[in-house]
Amino acid sequence: MQEKKLQVTRPFAVEKLKDQATTACFSLELRNRFAVLDEAGTLEEEWTSVKRAIQDCAQNVVGRRRGKRKEQWIKGSTWEKIDERKYWKLRREQAKNENELEEATSRYAELDRIVKRSCRRDKKAWFSQKGAVA
């Protein structure tokens, strides 16, 4: 008998709510969703509709956090660089001639250095921020 794996949903990227513009957008969207929320019959139905409204709003405005729990210190700009590096790695693997291979390899190597440097910087900043709080 095969066991069913529990699918873990990633948490919302609530750190984006520290930005005033994102917070204002989130609260405006939430207000609009609550304005059109209709009264359900039972308490359970009301709770489900409120919960769904909040979750949908959070998904649309702030989105989900990327990475695993161990990678929570990586900032959004670094994730964008990681995605670009993945793209160039794929181009390197799919190169059809020597010129494409050389270009993709050099770009990938450059992005690899940038990503590693950015990750080190993010991790150092995250630990110093955690140390300041403690």
Rosetta constraint file for C-alpha pairs under 8 A:
AtomPair CA 10 CA 64 HARMONIC 6.15 0.50
AtomPair CA 10 CA 65 HARMONIC 6.39 0.50
AtomPair CA 10 CA 66 HARMONIC 7.75 0.50
AtomPair CA 11 CA 64 HARMONIC 5.79 0.50
AtomPair CA 11 CA 65 HARMONIC 5.88 0.50
AtomPair CA 12 CA 58 HARMONIC 7.08 0.50
AtomPair CA 12 CA 59 HARMONIC 7.21 0.50
AtomPair CA 12 CA 62 HARMONIC 6.88 0.50
AtomPair CA 12 CA 63 HARMONIC 5.82 0.50
AtomPair CA 12 CA 64 HARMONIC 4.19 0.50
AtomPair CA 12 CA 65 HARMONIC 5.40 0.50
AtomPair CA 13 CA 62 HARMONIC 5.87 0.50
AtomPair CA 13 CA 63 HARMONIC 5.95 0.50
AtomPair CA 13 CA 64 HARMONIC 5.10 0.50
AtomPair CA 13 CA 65 HARMONIC 4.46 0.50
AtomPair CA 14 CA 18 HARMONIC 7.80 0.50
AtomPair CA 14 CA 62 HARMONIC 6.86 0.50
AtomPair CA 16 CA 22 HARMONIC 6.75 0.50
AtomPair CA 16 CA 23 HARMONIC 7.98 0.50
AtomPair CA 16 CA 62 HARMONIC 6.31 0.50
AtomPair CA 17 CA 22 HARMONIC 5.71 0.50
AtomPair CA 17 CA 23 HARMONIC 5.02 0.50
AtomPair CA 17 CA 62 HARMONIC 7.39 0.50
AtomPair CA 18 CA 22 HARMONIC 7.67 0.50
AtomPair CA 18 CA 23 HARMONIC 7.02 0.50
AtomPair CA 19 CA 23 HARMONIC 6.24 0.50
AtomPair CA 20 CA 24 HARMONIC 6.12 0.50
AtomPair CA 21 CA 25 HARMONIC 6.17 0.50
AtomPair CA 22 CA 26 HARMONIC 6.02 0.50
AtomPair CA 22 CA 61 HARMONIC 7.32 0.50
AtomPair CA 22 CA 62 HARMONIC 7.51 0.50
AtomPair CA 23 CA 27 HARMONIC 6.12 0.50
AtomPair CA 24 CA 28 HARMONIC 6.08 0.50
AtomPair CA 25 CA 29 HARMONIC 6.11 0.50
AtomPair CA 25 CA 61 HARMONIC 7.24 0.50
AtomPair CA 26 CA 30 HARMONIC 6.06 0.50
AtomPair CA 26 CA 57 HARMONIC 7.02 0.50
AtomPair CA 26 CA 58 HARMONIC 7.19 0.50
AtomPair CA 26 CA 61 HARMONIC 5.95 0.50
AtomPair CA 26 CA 62 HARMONIC 7.77 0.50
AtomPair CA 27 CA 31 HARMONIC 6.05 0.50
AtomPair CA 28 CA 32 HARMONIC 6.24 0.50
AtomPair CA 29 CA 33 HARMONIC 6.22 0.50
AtomPair CA 29 CA 57 HARMONIC 6.52 0.50
AtomPair CA 30 CA 34 HARMONIC 6.17 0.50
AtomPair CA 30 CA 53 HARMONIC 7.48 0.50
AtomPair CA 30 CA 54 HARMONIC 6.77 0.50
AtomPair CA 30 CA 57 HARMONIC 6.16 0.50
AtomPair CA 31 CA 35 HARMONIC 6.12 0.50
AtomPair CA 32 CA 36 HARMONIC 6.67 0.50
AtomPair CA 33 CA 37 HARMONIC 6.24 0.50
AtomPair CA 33 CA 53 HARMONIC 6.35 0.50
AtomPair CA 33 CA 57 HARMONIC 7.88 0.50
AtomPair CA 34 CA 50 HARMONIC 7.71 0.50
AtomPair CA 34 CA 53 HARMONIC 7.40 0.50
AtomPair CA 37 CA 49 HARMONIC 7.55 0.50
AtomPair CA 37 CA 50 HARMONIC 7.80 0.50
AtomPair CA 39 CA 46 HARMONIC 6.66 0.50
AtomPair CA 40 CA 45 HARMONIC 5.67 0.50
AtomPair CA 40 CA 46 HARMONIC 5.15 0.50
AtomPair CA 40 CA 49 HARMONIC 7.98 0.50
AtomPair CA 41 CA 45 HARMONIC 6.56 0.50
AtomPair CA 41 CA 46 HARMONIC 7.20 0.50
AtomPair CA 42 CA 46 HARMONIC 6.35 0.50
AtomPair CA 43 CA 47 HARMONIC 6.14 0.50
AtomPair CA 44 CA 48 HARMONIC 6.17 0.50
AtomPair CA 45 CA 49 HARMONIC 6.23 0.50
AtomPair CA 46 CA 50 HARMONIC 6.20 0.50
AtomPair CA 47 CA 51 HARMONIC 5.97 0.50
AtomPair CA 48 CA 52 HARMONIC 6.01 0.50
AtomPair CA 49 CA 53 HARMONIC 6.10 0.50
AtomPair CA 50 CA 54 HARMONIC 6.29 0.50
AtomPair CA 51 CA 55 HARMONIC 6.15 0.50
AtomPair CA 52 CA 56 HARMONIC 5.96 0.50
AtomPair CA 53 CA 57 HARMONIC 6.07 0.50
AtomPair CA 54 CA 58 HARMONIC 6.09 0.50
AtomPair CA 55 CA 59 HARMONIC 6.03 0.50
AtomPair CA 56 CA 60 HARMONIC 6.17 0.50
AtomPair CA 57 CA 61 HARMONIC 6.08 0.50
AtomPair CA 58 CA 62 HARMONIC 5.45 0.50
AtomPair CA 58 CA 63 HARMONIC 6.26 0.50
AtomPair CA 59 CA 63 HARMONIC 4.39 0.50
AtomPair CA 59 CA 64 HARMONIC 6.63 0.50
AtomPair CA 65 CA 72 HARMONIC 7.89 0.50
AtomPair CA 66 CA 72 HARMONIC 7.67 0.50
AtomPair CA 67 CA 71 HARMONIC 5.49 0.50
AtomPair CA 67 CA 72 HARMONIC 6.72 0.50
AtomPair CA 68 CA 72 HARMONIC 6.76 0.50
AtomPair CA 73 CA 122 HARMONIC 6.34 0.50
AtomPair CA 73 CA 123 HARMONIC 5.74 0.50
AtomPair CA 73 CA 126 HARMONIC 5.79 0.50
AtomPair CA 74 CA 78 HARMONIC 6.41 0.50
AtomPair CA 74 CA 79 HARMONIC 7.04 0.50
AtomPair CA 74 CA 119 HARMONIC 6.39 0.50
AtomPair CA 74 CA 122 HARMONIC 5.84 0.50
AtomPair CA 74 CA 123 HARMONIC 6.87 0.50
AtomPair CA 75 CA 79 HARMONIC 6.50 0.50
AtomPair CA 75 CA 122 HARMONIC 6.61 0.50
AtomPair CA 76 CA 80 HARMONIC 6.38 0.50
AtomPair CA 77 CA 81 HARMONIC 6.47 0.50
AtomPair CA 78 CA 82 HARMONIC 6.16 0.50
AtomPair CA 78 CA 115 HARMONIC 6.53 0.50
AtomPair CA 78 CA 118 HARMONIC 6.25 0.50
AtomPair CA 78 CA 119 HARMONIC 6.79 0.50
AtomPair CA 79 CA 83 HARMONIC 6.22 0.50
AtomPair CA 80 CA 84 HARMONIC 6.32 0.50
AtomPair CA 81 CA 85 HARMONIC 6.13 0.50
AtomPair CA 81 CA 111 HARMONIC 7.27 0.50
AtomPair CA 81 CA 114 HARMONIC 7.88 0.50
AtomPair CA 81 CA 115 HARMONIC 6.16 0.50
AtomPair CA 82 CA 86 HARMONIC 6.23 0.50
AtomPair CA 82 CA 115 HARMONIC 6.31 0.50
AtomPair CA 83 CA 87 HARMONIC 6.32 0.50
AtomPair CA 84 CA 88 HARMONIC 6.39 0.50
AtomPair CA 84 CA 111 HARMONIC 7.77 0.50
AtomPair CA 85 CA 89 HARMONIC 6.16 0.50
AtomPair CA 85 CA 108 HARMONIC 5.91 0.50
AtomPair CA 85 CA 111 HARMONIC 5.70 0.50
AtomPair CA 85 CA 112 HARMONIC 6.60 0.50
AtomPair CA 85 CA 115 HARMONIC 7.96 0.50
AtomPair CA 86 CA 90 HARMONIC 6.25 0.50
AtomPair CA 87 CA 91 HARMONIC 6.30 0.50
AtomPair CA 88 CA 92 HARMONIC 6.04 0.50
AtomPair CA 88 CA 104 HARMONIC 5.86 0.50
AtomPair CA 88 CA 105 HARMONIC 7.76 0.50
AtomPair CA 88 CA 107 HARMONIC 6.88 0.50
AtomPair CA 88 CA 108 HARMONIC 5.45 0.50
AtomPair CA 89 CA 93 HARMONIC 6.29 0.50
AtomPair CA 89 CA 104 HARMONIC 7.21 0.50
AtomPair CA 89 CA 105 HARMONIC 7.61 0.50
AtomPair CA 89 CA 108 HARMONIC 6.04 0.50
AtomPair CA 90 CA 94 HARMONIC 6.20 0.50
AtomPair CA 91 CA 95 HARMONIC 5.90 0.50
AtomPair CA 91 CA 101 HARMONIC 7.93 0.50
AtomPair CA 91 CA 104 HARMONIC 6.18 0.50
AtomPair CA 92 CA 100 HARMONIC 7.41 0.50
AtomPair CA 92 CA 101 HARMONIC 5.46 0.50
AtomPair CA 92 CA 104 HARMONIC 4.89 0.50
AtomPair CA 92 CA 105 HARMONIC 5.89 0.50
AtomPair CA 92 CA 108 HARMONIC 7.85 0.50
AtomPair CA 93 CA 101 HARMONIC 7.88 0.50
AtomPair CA 95 CA 100 HARMONIC 5.47 0.50
AtomPair CA 95 CA 101 HARMONIC 5.13 0.50
AtomPair CA 95 CA 104 HARMONIC 7.82 0.50
AtomPair CA 96 CA 100 HARMONIC 6.75 0.50
AtomPair CA 96 CA 101 HARMONIC 7.35 0.50
AtomPair CA 97 CA 101 HARMONIC 6.31 0.50
AtomPair CA 98 CA 102 HARMONIC 6.08 0.50
AtomPair CA 99 CA 103 HARMONIC 6.15 0.50
AtomPair CA 100 CA 104 HARMONIC 5.98 0.50
AtomPair CA 101 CA 105 HARMONIC 5.91 0.50
AtomPair CA 102 CA 106 HARMONIC 6.15 0.50
AtomPair CA 103 CA 107 HARMONIC 6.15 0.50
AtomPair CA 104 CA 108 HARMONIC 5.92 0.50
AtomPair CA 105 CA 109 HARMONIC 6.10 0.50
AtomPair CA 106 CA 110 HARMONIC 6.21 0.50
AtomPair CA 107 CA 111 HARMONIC 6.14 0.50
AtomPair CA 108 CA 112 HARMONIC 5.94 0.50
AtomPair CA 109 CA 113 HARMONIC 6.42 0.50
AtomPair CA 110 CA 114 HARMONIC 6.38 0.50
AtomPair CA 111 CA 115 HARMONIC 5.97 0.50
AtomPair CA 112 CA 116 HARMONIC 6.17 0.50
AtomPair CA 113 CA 117 HARMONIC 6.11 0.50
AtomPair CA 114 CA 118 HARMONIC 6.04 0.50
AtomPair CA 115 CA 119 HARMONIC 6.03 0.50
AtomPair CA 116 CA 120 HARMONIC 6.20 0.50
AtomPair CA 117 CA 121 HARMONIC 6.23 0.50
AtomPair CA 118 CA 122 HARMONIC 6.07 0.50
AtomPair CA 119 CA 123 HARMONIC 6.04 0.50
AtomPair CA 120 CA 124 HARMONIC 6.10 0.50
AtomPair CA 121 CA 125 HARMONIC 6.15 0.50
AtomPair CA 122 CA 126 HARMONIC 6.01 0.50
AtomPair CA 123 CA 127 HARMONIC 6.14 0.50
AtomPair CA 124 CA 128 HARMONIC 6.15 0.50
AtomPair CA 125 CA 129 HARMONIC 6.03 0.50
AtomPair CA 126 CA 130 HARMONIC 6.14 0.50
AtomPair CA 127 CA 131 HARMONIC 6.02 0.50
AtomPair CA 128 CA 132 HARMONIC 6.13 0.50
AtomPair CA 129 CA 133 HARMONIC 6.38 0.50
AtomPair CA 130 CA 134 HARMONIC 6.33 0.50
